[in-house]
């Protein structure tokens, strides 16, 4: 039994890559909004900002590595 593609341009890798890119863009947008709100706070909490920055960088790098290996 052989698999026949119904749509020539569609493949599982491209499908996953689209979702990875959407997730990466969503992460970047949400992070930007969060950083902006943190900057606008009257009393800034530096440790929270540092932890949030590191966590976001880790998540973003994970998405980028996953996209590269696709």
C-alpha angles and dihedrals in degrees: 000000000000130000114237120196114229093195115039098207096047120094136158092248094055091045091054092042091057091053092046091052091048090051092048093050090046090051092050093048094047091047092051091051091047093049091048091053091046091052091051094054113110093226109039118209106213097189092055091048092050093049092046091049093051093046092049093047090051093050093046092048089050090055091047093050090048091050092049092052092050 
